[in-house]
Amino acid sequence: MSQHLGHGPGRAQEFRRDLVAAVTEATGAPATYLLVFGENHPHFHALVTARGEDVPAARHNGDILRLRAEQADPEAATRLVPAVRRAYERLAGVATYPLSA
């Protein structure tokens, strides 16, 4: 998907908006978080995570990161990739690279 970022902050903002919307659509979650953080190097990390109805209030907002140790399910996340991709392509109006998942 990186080829769709284009240049400038406007396209990056569109990418983030479309990706978050695609995850929300694919999961049906009532909330989807985009967490961005950096380190002491010239790069940053981003996490897009859907918060389901089953997530207790104590794990909302930034505390959702605690669920990584409590409820991580990489196989379920991998199964969501095709649905997220389809939603992203529709929302962004672009085709992405072929995925093996």
N, C-alpha and C positions, 0 to 999 in steps of 0.2 A: 503494500500500500504506500510505501514511502515515495514512489514516483508521483503520487497524487498530491503531495504536500505543496508542490510549486514553490514559489518564492514569495517572501513577505509574510507578515503576521496575519493578514486576512485569510490566506489559504490555510495556514496552520489552524486558525480558529475554526474554519469550516470543517477541516478534517476532524478536529476534536469533537465538534458538535455532532457530525454525522456518525462518528464511531460510538459515542455515548448513546445516541439515539438507536443505533443498530443493536447494541448490547441490550438496551432496554426492551426493544421490540422482540428480540430473539428469546429473551428470558421471561418476559412478562413481569418483570420485577417492578415494585412500586417506586423504587429509587435506584439510581445508578450513580456511582461516585467516580470521579476522575481525580486521582491523587497524583500530584507531580512533586518531585523532590530532587534535590541535587546533592552532590558531594563536593569534595575539594578538588574536583577535576572538571574540565570544560565539557561536561555532558550532564544530562539529567535523566531521571527515570520517571516513567508514568505507569500508573496502574488504573485500569478501568475495571470496576467490580460492581456487579449487581447485588442489591440488598433485597433478599426475598422477604415475604411476609413472616417467615418463620424465624427471622433474626431478631433476638430480643433487643429491647431498647438500650440495654447496657452495651450493645455492640454496634450501635448506630454511629454515624460520623466517623471520626478517625479511629475509634475503637473497633471498627470492622476489621482492621488489620490483625487483631487478635484471633480472628476466625481461621487464619492460615494454619495455625497449629491445632485448632479445635475441629475444623470441618473441611479441610482441603480435599478436593476430589478432582485430581487432574484428568481422570478419564471422562468424567461428566463434562468438564470444561472443554475437552477436546471434541466431544460429541456436539457441542454448541457451535463450533467453528463454521460449519457450512451455513447454518441459519444466520449467524452474525455477518458472514460474508455476503450472502444474498441481500440482507437488509441494508448493509453498507453500500453495496453497488447500486441498489435502487435509490437510496437516499442521496448519495453523492452523484449519481448519474454517470458512473464510471465502471469499467471492468478492472478487476484486480488481477494480480499474478495468479496463475494456477496454484492451488494448494493440494498437498498430498492427503490432507485429512478430509 
